[in-house]
Amino acid sequence: MLNAYTGTAVRAAEKPLLDAAQGEALMRRAAWGLAAWVVRELRSRGPVAGSTVVALVGTGNNGGDALWALAFLRRRGVDAVAVPTGERMHEAGLDALRRAGGRVTDRIPDNAVLLVDGVLGTGARGGWEPPRVPKGVAVVACDLPSGVGADTGEVARGVILADLTVTFGALKTGLVVGAGAHAAGRVEPVDIGLSPYLGEPDVSSLERDDALAVFAPPAWDDHKYRRGVLGVCAGSEQYPGAAVLVCSSALASGLGMVQYAGPQRTAGLVLTAHPEVVAGTGVEGKAQAWAAGPGLGSDDEARSRLTEVVEACVDGGLPLVLDASALGLVTLDQLSRLRGAGCEVVLTPHQGELVKLVDRLVPHLADGFADLAKADPVAAARRTAEVLAVVVLLKGSTTVCAAPDGRTLVQNEGGAELATAGTGDCLAGLVGSALARSGPNGPGATVEKAAAAAWLHGTAGTRAASDGPFGASTVPDAIRRVLAGH
Ligand SMILES: NC(=O)C1=CN([C@@H]2O[C@H](COP(=O)(O)OP(=O)(O)OC[C@H]3O[C@@H](n4cnc5c(N)ncnc54)[C@H](O)[C@@H]3O)[C@@H](O)[C@H]2O)[C@H](O)CC1
């Protein structure tokens, strides 16, 4: 599990050390770590000594880190060049650079091979006007790409996309969420001794082993009912394929059984693809969790199919994932009955669906909510989860999984290749599968299951993309390959 903290929390963690006059020691540790990563980057591209490294240096401590790092690099024989972007530079850092034999110029030298972005860190307020960065120059951001909001991942004007971000003290939320995560490139944390002063993380991310623990292979004495039975209510005359995609993904994730409830033609398609599915028109059976919504449509029949599933879940206290059409159909009363029956509920909207859901079910949150969902997806998912008392899995370039108590997991596996019709249906099947398994229960368990599904879905997407462009029907096979370890 990886943990990330807001910039505000990291600054608060620094405070006792700054009060104890440890500021320069912290900065030198940070700069030392940054210089070490720059050396690695240089080595991967050619010789270290003699190469020109330029740092854009802002007026604050972020610039101070960059100056100290240049001073350390100068001692490795690097031609270390500072380019100030403001009226002043960190005094001690500048002094260190000068003593080490580095230089200060007013423009990026043509022969620069690597650029350190040390303009703005956690103290940034809004954007800036960057100089033109010559093509082919590697970019290493100091703590954060300048202009990325450390608390939110919102990207302001002027952000230079980094190949690598070396971040100090702790991962920042803004480096693992949304556009900020994209701007940061690879992220390498450097320990500067803040751990004892950091509280609870703002967000966390499941790693491979955490996710695979949710989708664990069967134990030697498992039988099909103990491995989990997922009920699927998806697909319609208009969108029959959705039913197949949900069932295929659920089966690929290694469940004991998939039970399909839907019209005959759709059931026929499901059975042709997967004869092992138990299909019928109603919800009777042995389902231990339900996935409802993909391709249901919005007519009376869709509404009544969803109602049947909700009632089955209320009666049995079963977990339920609501996706796609179900997000436009579910009522506040149904959510409240599900909660009252102790059912785990996961909603899986993308940004547009979340905004519509909030408009419809939580009108008092609706004002400005579309802007919030764009700028700060973590806050948007959290607010919805809290007010509806369900887990919200918000799909996007970063998948945000928020629990009603605020616990939030963010997953960045997979890329834009997954933005193709039907992949959301596959994700719904995986969330349903995670819910149907007897796994860890208790606080946090539901949000972890949702995040594990997001991890598997994203990782499968990346696997599928490695063979070239793909459609959603390829995803289930990729899921199997990820779970098989190849
Ligand atoms: N505190 C420590 O000892 C350590 C800090 N580290 C590094 O310091 C930065 C945070 O430093 P801080 O000085 O607080 O903020 P910044 O350097 O990010 O910038 C402040 C500076 O910039 C001006 N400013 C803010 N926004 C803009 C803008 N949009 N355009 C132009 N100028 C702007 C502001 O007025 C200030 O003058 C942290 O990220 C670390 O890199 C180390 O971790 C070591 C310990």
The ligand as an SDF file (V2000), in Angstrom:
LIG
                    3D

 45 49  0  0  0  0  0  0  0  0999 V2000
   10.3580   23.9030    4.4970 N   0  0  0  0  0  0  0  0  0  0  0  0
   11.4880   23.2450    4.3640 C   0  0  0  0  0  0  0  0  0  0  0  0
   12.4170   23.3750    5.0910 O   0  0  0  0  0  0  0  0  0  0  0  0
   11.6200   22.3480    3.2560 C   0  0  0  0  0  0  0  0  0  0  0  0
   11.0430   22.6210    2.0500 C   0  0  0  0  0  0  0  0  0  0  0  0
   11.3640   21.9580    0.9690 N   0  0  0  0  0  0  0  0  0  0  0  0
   10.9600   22.4950   -0.3100 C   0  0  0  0  0  0  0  0  0  0  0  0
   10.2690   23.7150   -0.1520 O   0  0  0  0  0  0  0  0  0  0  0  0
    9.1280   23.7410   -0.9470 C   0  0  0  0  0  0  0  0  0  0  0  0
    8.1480   24.6690   -0.3670 C   0  0  0  0  0  0  0  0  0  0  0  0
    8.8220   25.8930   -0.2450 O   0  0  0  0  0  0  0  0  0  0  0  0
    8.0980   27.3070   -0.1130 P   0  0  0  0  0  0  0  0  0  0  0  0
    9.1450   28.3220   -0.0680 O   0  0  0  0  0  0  0  0  0  0  0  0
    7.1770   27.2730    1.0250 O   0  0  0  0  0  0  0  0  0  0  0  0
    7.2250   27.3850   -1.4020 O   0  0  0  0  0  0  0  0  0  0  0  0
    7.6410   27.3590   -2.9480 P   0  0  0  0  0  0  0  0  0  0  0  0
    9.0830   27.1970   -3.1110 O   0  0  0  0  0  0  0  0  0  0  0  0
    6.7600   26.3330   -3.5580 O   0  0  0  0  0  0  0  0  0  0  0  0
    7.2060   28.7590   -3.5250 O   0  0  0  0  0  0  0  0  0  0  0  0
    7.0630   29.8760   -2.7220 C   0  0  0  0  0  0  0  0  0  0  0  0
    7.4780   31.1190   -3.4790 C   0  0  0  0  0  0  0  0  0  0  0  0
    6.9230   31.1950   -4.7510 O   0  0  0  0  0  0  0  0  0  0  0  0
    6.0230   32.2930   -4.8330 C   0  0  0  0  0  0  0  0  0  0  0  0
    4.8990   31.8640   -5.6410 N   0  0  0  0  0  0  0  0  0  0  0  0
    3.8480   31.0980   -5.2850 C   0  0  0  0  0  0  0  0  0  0  0  0
    3.0560   30.8890   -6.3340 N   0  0  0  0  0  0  0  0  0  0  0  0
    3.6170   31.5430   -7.3870 C   0  0  0  0  0  0  0  0  0  0  0  0
    3.2670   31.6810   -8.7580 C   0  0  0  0  0  0  0  0  0  0  0  0
    2.1410   31.1180   -9.2150 N   0  0  0  0  0  0  0  0  0  0  0  0
    4.0660   32.3780   -9.5660 N   0  0  0  0  0  0  0  0  0  0  0  0
    5.1990   32.9550   -9.1030 C   0  0  0  0  0  0  0  0  0  0  0  0
    5.5960   32.8590   -7.7900 N   0  0  0  0  0  0  0  0  0  0  0  0
    4.8050   32.1580   -6.9670 C   0  0  0  0  0  0  0  0  0  0  0  0
    5.6880   32.6380   -3.4110 C   0  0  0  0  0  0  0  0  0  0  0  0
    5.3090   33.9650   -3.3040 O   0  0  0  0  0  0  0  0  0  0  0  0
    6.9860   32.3070   -2.7130 C   0  0  0  0  0  0  0  0  0  0  0  0
    7.9110   33.3610   -2.8880 O   0  0  0  0  0  0  0  0  0  0  0  0
    8.7290   22.3200   -1.0470 C   0  0  0  0  0  0  0  0  0  0  0  0
    7.9200   22.0620   -2.1720 O   0  0  0  0  0  0  0  0  0  0  0  0
   10.0650   21.6430   -1.1470 C   0  0  0  0  0  0  0  0  0  0  0  0
   10.5520   21.6780   -2.4630 O   0  0  0  0  0  0  0  0  0  0  0  0
   12.1800   20.7560    1.0190 C   0  0  0  0  0  0  0  0  0  0  0  0
   11.3560   19.6490    0.9550 O   0  0  0  0  0  0  0  0  0  0  0  0
   13.0640   20.6930    2.2420 C   0  0  0  0  0  0  0  0  0  0  0  0
   12.3870   21.0890    3.4640 C   0  0  0  0  0  0  0  0  0  0  0  0
  1  2  1  0
  2  3  2  0
  2  4  1  0
  4  5  2  0
  4 45  1  0
  5  6  1  0
  6  7  1  0
  6 42  1  0
  7  8  1  0
  7 40  1  0
  8  9  1  0
  9 10  1  0
  9 38  1  0
 10 11  1  0
 11 12  1  0
 12 13  2  0
 12 14  1  0
 12 15  1  0
 15 16  1  0
 16 17  2  0
 16 18  1  0
 16 19  1  0
 19 20  1  0
 20 21  1  0
 21 22  1  0
 21 36  1  0
 22 23  1  0
 23 24  1  0
 23 34  1  0
 24 25  1  0
 24 33  1  0
 25 26  2  0
 26 27  1  0
 27 28  1  0
 27 33  2  0
 28 29  1  0
 28 30  2  0
 30 31  1  0
 31 32  2  0
 32 33  1  0
 34 35  1  0
 34 36  1  0
 36 37  1  0
 38 39  1  0
 38 40  1  0
 40 41  1  0
 42 43  1  0
 42 44  1  0
 44 45  1  0
M  END
$$$$
